[in-house]
Amino acid sequence: MSMMFNQRVYLNNAATSFPKAPGVAEAVAGYITDIGSNIHRGQYKEALAAEETVLETRELLCALFHAPKPENVVFHKNITESLNLLILGIFKPGDHVLISSMEHNAIIRPLNHFTRNNPGFSYSVLPCTADGSLSLDGKLPLQEAVDQFMLKFLRPNTKAVMITHASNVCGTIFPLKEIGAFCQRHHLLFIVDSAQTAGHLEIDMQETGIHALGFTGHKGLLGPQGIGGIVLADQIIPLFQPVIVGGSGSHSENPYQPNDMPDKYEAGTPNLPGIYGLHASLNYIRTTGLQTIRDKEMKLTSKLIDNLQNAKGLKLIGSPDLDQRTAVLSFDFIGKDNALISYKLEKDYGLINRCGLHCSPLAHQTLGTFPRGAVRLSLSCFNTLEEIDYASKAILSVCRSS
Ligand SMILES: Cc1ncc(COP(=O)(O)O)c(C=O)c1O
């Protein structure tokens, strides 16, 4: 191994971002060392300071996602928990749901679990092409193509569409605005998984007609693990029963969960160190600007694609079109063992990547990489062009030598 390959480059940001935004570590530590208070459970100075930071964090999320109001921002530990609670709290036997064939297990497993326990409930999978996009008629204008396509799967009892904004395997972006318009026309709930796009792409809940937007704090939002949640439109709140109930620090005389927002869905003490960290990362995103982050990520993605486009035996999965994708790239090393390549990239070149099925077996079936999996490199705005060149050289070297 040449001495040239002696760096460590983190390209596993779709799993969890690293490094976190500047100020996150200090904010988490500052809460623990200087504040330490719960919220809604005391009226002293530190408790009020914590209340204020939690409210500001809701306001930052509300502004980021163009949500109706900060009290509709609900904190949970991650998007998986939020998606489970939405499924358990909204759907009933007899309901039908549409998802795509690019969903993460955070949607597929809770739906399968719910189906098993609720005979009569069902879901259908909207098929996608080998580049991870909906199987639309490309000759039609986008809205017409989406309408025509989705109509084929609509049933009289269809209640909701649950869909990821972008694939965690190949980065393909779904047309949320057009899907939202279809949902509105057919009176369907529109539930979106923003795990791979929050903090990377503009999301406008109101313009897109999203009723529930799940988010997770530790990926593109650049915050710590253990904090995530959902942002709700007003219309979905009466249809969504709380699943976890208990102390909220409010209306303690009431033996039932209060209907006030966000207390209806936030029983028990929240992850306050996590919220402090997220507060700092959201401030970083706000001051940097989403477009600046997106431009940087796409510049790096474009460089990586250019560097590797002529590599023999290497196939980029998904679309090379930058407008259609995020900075999550998976590669198939044709005729080679992708798991072994992934291992070598880390061990010999220090390239931190992720191999396997990425919790998305259906997506890999769609992309033609099941069961062998693919090597995923996922970039962040903190990567540099030098790191991308280094990573490209490492991949080309592995292609030649394996
Ligand atoms: C598309 C998608 N949805 C949901 C999740 C689950 O996120 P979390 O583990 O933070 O709940 C992930 C994580 O990889 C993801 O990529």
The ligand as a Gaussian input file, in Angstrom:
#p B3LYP/6-31G(d) Opt

LIG

0 1
 C      -34.929000       6.978000       4.365000
 C      -34.747000       6.671000       5.827000
 N      -35.812000       6.590000       6.618000
 C      -35.708000       6.334000       7.929000
 C      -34.482000       6.133000       8.515000
 C      -34.406000       5.854000       9.987000
 O      -33.746000       6.866000      10.667000
 P      -33.513000       6.748000      12.247000
 O      -32.654000       5.525000      12.446000
 O      -32.833000       7.996000      12.629000
 O      -34.851000       6.567000      12.870000
 C      -33.334000       6.195000       7.735000
 C      -32.003000       5.935000       8.333000
 O      -31.087000       5.485000       7.709000
 C      -33.463000       6.483000       6.355000
 O      -32.393000       6.548000       5.572000

